[in-house]
């Protein structure tokens, strides 16, 4: 039953497509599109088309790696700054203690 309705519909679709065929598309460039030309694509384009499938995953992994590197770098820098701050505070505390002892002994 379903296949019979498709058979009835098919001639209408074909006639509709053939009615649209004479219309030409208006392009925004002065040259024809590559898919309309009968010239064979260059070897460079053929080579690049082989790697096109890997461009998205490569970019995702590369940007993910850069992001992870930056997070680790900022974390390391923060920890190093905290460690330096603690060392400086200990040094200042020791100097303040020494200054108090010196002032107390002079009185």
N, C-alpha and C positions, 0 to 999 in steps of 0.2 A: 504494500500500500504506500509506504513512504517512498520507495524507489519510483513508483509511478508519478508521484507529485513532483519529484526531482526531474523526471524526464519532461514533464510539462513546463517546468520552470526554466530548463536549460536553454531552449530556443529564445526565450525572452531575454535571458542574460546575454546570450551571444549577440542578439540584435542590438541590445543596449550598448555593449562594448564596441560593436562596429560603428554605431552612431557617434560614439565619442572619439573614435580613432582619428578622424580627419582634423580635429582641433589640435593646434600646436600649442606647446607650452611657451610662455613668455619667460625668458631668462633675464637675469640682471647683469650678465656678463656678455661681452661681445664674442666670446669663443664658445664653442659647443662643449657640453659636459663630457667628461671622460667616458661615461657609460654609453653615450650616443656615438662616439667616434669609432671607426673601424680599425684604428691603429692599435698595434700590440703595445701593452704597457712596457716601460723601460725595465731593464734588468734591476735597476736600483729599486724601483717600486715593487717588483716581484719579491726581491729580497726583504724589503721592509714589511711586506704583507705577511711573510713567514713569522716575523717577530712581533707582529701587532697583537697577537693573542697573549703575549707575555708582558706587554707594557703595563697593563692594569695591576696584575699581581706584583710585578717588580716595583712599581711605584708604591704600592701598599706596604710591602715589606721594607723598602728603603725609608719611607716616611715613618713607619713604626719603629725602625731602628734608630733613626734620628731622635724621635720622641723619647724612647727609652734611654738613650745616651744622655739627653738633656736632663731628664728626671734624675738619673743617677749622679750626674755632674752637680746639679743644684743641691741634691741631698748631701753629697760629699762635701761641698763647699760650706753648707750650713753647719754640718758637724765639725768641720775644721775651724770655722769661725767661733762656734761655741767653745771648743777646746782652747783656742787662743784667748778668748775672753776669760775663761776660768783661770788660765795661767796668769794673765795680766792682773786679775783681781787678787789672786794669791800673792803676787809680787807687791801690789799696792798695799795689801793688808800687812805684809811683813815690813815694808818700809814705814807705814804708819806706826806700827808697834815699836820699831826702832826709834822713830822720832819721839814717841811718848817717853820711852826709857831715857833718851838723852835729855829731854826737857825736865824730866823728874829728877835726874841726877844733878842738874845744874841748880836747882832750887835749894 
